Amino acid sequence: MTFQPQITQRAHQRPPRSIEELSEGDRLRRHCYLQQIRLEKPLADEAELTFKPKINPDPDAQPRLNLKHPDLYLAQVRAK
C-alpha cells in the first residue's frame, strides 16, 4: 500500500502554484522571519541585563569648572 495524502476540499479547489511562486513565497517567508528575529533579538538581550548602578553622590566632590569663575579653570588648563 502506498502513501496517499489526504487533501481537503478547500485545498483541492485552489489553483496549483508554480515553482517560481513556491520559491518566491519561501524567500519572502524566510525574509519576514529573519526580520522579526532581528527586531526581537536586541529586546531579548536587553532583558537579560540586570545590572543597575547605584550612584552615591560624594558631598566633598568639587567640579573642575566652577561656573562662577570659569577664568580660573582656563588658567589651570594653560598652566598644565
N, C-alpha and C positions, 0 to 999 in steps of 0.2 A: 504494500500500500504506500503510495507516495503522498507527500505533504500537499495539501490544497488549502491555501489561506482563505479565511472567511472574510469576505468583503461586504461591507454594509451597503444597503441600498443607496444611501446618500453618496458614498464614495464611488459606487458604480455609475452614478449619474454625472459625476464631474468629468470634465474633459481631461484626457491624458496630458501630461506635461512633457515637454521635450527635454533633451539632455541639457540644452542651454538654460532653460527655465529652472531645472533642478539645480544645476551648478550655480547659477546666479543667486538663487534662493538660499543655498547653503552658504555662499560667500557673505551675503547680506546678514544672515542669521548669525554667523560667526563674528562679523564685524560689530553687530549690536551687542553680542555677548561680551566681547573684549572691551568695548567702550564702557559697558556697565561695570565690568571688573575694574577698569582704570579709574572710574569715578568712586567706587566703593573702597578700593584699597587704601587710599590715604585716610579715610574716615576710620577704618578698622585699625590702622596703625596708630592713629592718634588716640583711639580708645584705650590702647594698651599703656599709654603714657600716664603714669600716676604721680610722678614727681611734681610737687608744688613747693617751690622755695619759700622758706619762711624768712622774711626780711625784718631784722631787728634794727631800728634806727639807732644810730650812735649819737647821743646828745652832745658829745665833745667834738664831733667831726665838724670841720670848717671847710667851706667851699674854697677852691683855689681862686675863683674870681669873685671878689667882693663887689657886688653890684653898686654899692655906694661909692667905691673908689676903684674903677677899672684901670686907671692910670698906674696904680701900684702893681697890678698884675703884669701889665705890659712892661714895666720897668724890670720886673723879675725875669721876664722872658728875655729881654735884651741882655740882662746881666749874665744869663746862662749861655 
